[in-house]
Amino acid sequence: MAIEAQAWGEVRVARQVLSTIVINTALLIPGVSRMHNRQPEGTPFGHEVPRQGVSLSIKENTVSADLYIVVSSGVNIVEVGQPYRKR
């Protein structure tokens, strides 16, 4: 019995689902204590901070994310931003 190749389908993922995946992944990074939430008293970065601390940009088949994180006290923020390596 021969198996015929089938055409690829299409998978669509809701923006909120992608945002949740990005947030949960960021929170697994050692040194990240939480996502920065929008503050009622103003914008500390000189521009609007997204409500959940993540801003997604989706173009064609590429997703980019800007993360607004809070790093734990005493943690080297440069190390937090480095690509993950087993320690």
PAMIBA-976832 format. One record per atom (N, C-alpha, C): x negated, y negated, z; residue in three letters. Coordinates in steps of 0.001 Angstrom, whole numbers, plus 500000, padded with zeros to 6 digits. Each point is the difference from the previous one (the first is absolute). Layout:
! PAMIBA-976832
XYZALA;...
! end
This chain:
! PAMIBA-976832
499157501174500000MET;500843498826500000MET;499111498762500000MET;500174499165498993ALA;499208498773499886ALA;500683498872500772ALA;499181499186500616ILE;500517498831500730ILE;499754498776499144ILE;501071499271499723GLU;499881498803499185GLU;499721498783500873GLU;499198499110499469ALA;499733498747500714ALA;501258499151499999ALA;500228499340501103GLN;501163499128500107GLN;499535498555500092GLN;500861499119499546ALA;499681498571500069ALA;499964499564501459ALA;499111499062500288TRP;499899499451501349TRP;501247499186500311TRP;500434500074501224GLY;501137499204500442GLY;499498498674500557GLY;500889499308500635GLU;499649498708500580GLU;500412500005501462GLU;499096499545500857VAL;500289499905501425VAL;500010498526500375VAL;501039499581500659ARG;500099498616500466ARG;500019500017501523ARG;499205499126500574VAL;499916499893501454VAL;500408498584500375VAL;500912499878500932ALA;500488498689500429ALA;498869499198500636ALA;500015498700499795ARG;498983499096500549ARG;499891500170501524ARG;501118500141500700GLN;499978500146501456GLN;499306501302500415GLN;500168501059499204VAL;499328501270500289VAL;498490499831499847VAL;499577499348498916LEU;498562499742499814LEU;499454499154501142LEU;500737498981500398SER;499584499133501095SER;499839500791501288SER;500929500891500282THR;499917500826501206THR;498781500909499962THR;499717500588498853ILE;498819500865499856ILE;498724499197500245ILE;499906498804499420VAL;498815499152500167VAL;499831499608501466VAL;501085499591500654ILE;499932499602501412ILE;499558501167500874ILE;500621501152499834ASN;499639501164500815ASN;498561500435499777ASN;499523499894498774THR;498607500343499702THR;499051499002500651THR;500313498718499921ALA;499158498971500619ALA;499905500201501502ALA;501093500387500628LEU;500009500194501455LEU;499202501218500442LEU;499644500873499066LEU;499159501158500319LEU;498514499651500011LEU;499648498824499488ILE;498595499590499948ILE;499528499635501399ILE;498904500615500461PRO;499482499664501325PRO;499688498507500097PRO;500496499362501059GLY;499767498582500214GLY;501184499120499637GLY;500915500505499175VAL;501202499232499656VAL;501026500251501098VAL;500391498927500700SER;500949500192501097SER;501450499856499544SER;500256499097499041ARG;501359499830499498ARG;499964499133498754ARG;501141499906499355MET;500145499100498859MET;500397498632500536MET;499544498946499345HIS;500370498641500395HIS;501404499731499495HIS;500854499510500876ASN;501366499642499615ASN;500114498499499891ASN;500908499560499197ARG;500244498572499822ARG;500338499376501350ARG;499357498896500304GLN;500224499306501259GLN;500948498824499788GLN;500942499795500898PRO;500945498900499817PRO;499359498621500103PRO;498861499879500676GLU;499405498680500201GLU;499143499509498844GLU;499808500804498987GLY;499219499526498858GLY;499202501109499349GLY;499181499613499050THR;499208500970499252THR;498521499794500311THR;499373500954500683PRO;498602499849500384PRO;499032500079498829PRO;500419500523498861PHE;499098500186498868PHE;500150498913498947PHE;500824498995500265GLY;500201498929499040GLY;500996500349498909GLY;500565501178500066HIS;501046500403499065HIS;500927500994500691HIS;501094500269499373GLU;501015500881500579GLU;499463501416500173GLU;500163500561501194VAL;499615501376500278VAL;501237500873499758VAL;499847501091499261PRO;501151500873499761PRO;500588500516501312PRO;501285500267499979ARG;500723500374501210ARG;499383501190500724ARG;499597501034499301GLN;499453501192500640GLN;498477500067499949GLN;499348498943499546GLY;498549499981499970GLY;499383500630498766GLY;500795500262498985VAL;499466500554498758VAL;500728499368498816VAL;499218499672498970SER;500553499447498769SER;499570500905498851SER;500964500539499274LEU;499700500907498894LEU;500102499284498668LEU;499106500384499095SER;500053499536498626SER;500000501252499127SER;501013500140499166ILE;500127501190499164ILE;499996499572498544ILE;498995500486499253LYS;499890499707498570LYS;499696501302499273LYS;500893500364499089GLU;499901501241499236GLU;499860501173500969GLU;498887500711499977ASN;499818501165500877ASN;499039499722501146ASN;499844498729500376THR;499048499622501040THR;500699499249501120THR;499710500404501229VAL;500528499316501174VAL;498835499375500743VAL;500099498705500295SER;499004499298500815SER;500693499526501264SER;499263499980501104ALA;500599499583501261ALA;499088499012500712ALA;500604498923500500ASP;499316499076500901ASP;500499500326501396ASP;499063500291500903LEU;500357500371501365LEU;499639498894500965LEU;500886499729500928TYR;499768499038501074TYR;499989500814501289TYR;498787500307500474ILE;499841500899501138ILE;499500499248501230ILE;500224500614501146VAL;499429499528501261VAL;499004501067500429VAL;498761499585500215VAL;498936500926500367VAL;499840499992501520VAL;499760501154500561SER;499829500134501443SER;498813499177500488SER;500096499521501223SER;498933499212500609SER;498711500820500083SER;498892499371499666GLY;498701500654500082GLY;499638500855498797GLY;500871500044499018VAL;499755500813498806VAL;499367499119498928VAL;499031500553499285ASN;499349499285498911ASN;500931499999498790ASN;500517498826499664ILE;500991499906498908ILE;499401500397498652ILE;498713499789499811VAL;499353500394498742VAL;500023501524499864VAL;499744500715501103GLU;500037501463499959GLU;501409500513499736GLU;501008499315500533VAL;501387500400499772VAL;500328499913498513VAL;499456499008499318GLY;500287499792498587GLY;499170500837499051GLY;499018500728500500GLN;499164500846499151GLN;500762501245499567GLN;499641500551498844PRO;500621501263499586PRO;499806501047501086PRO;501003500840500201TYR;499969500981501069TYR;498933501056499737TYR;499231500270501033ARG;499030501093499985ARG;500167500756501295ARG;499878501322499935LYS;500087500785501237LYS;498921499542500949LYS;500381499786501242ARG;499031499521501007ARG;499724501071501009ARG;
! end
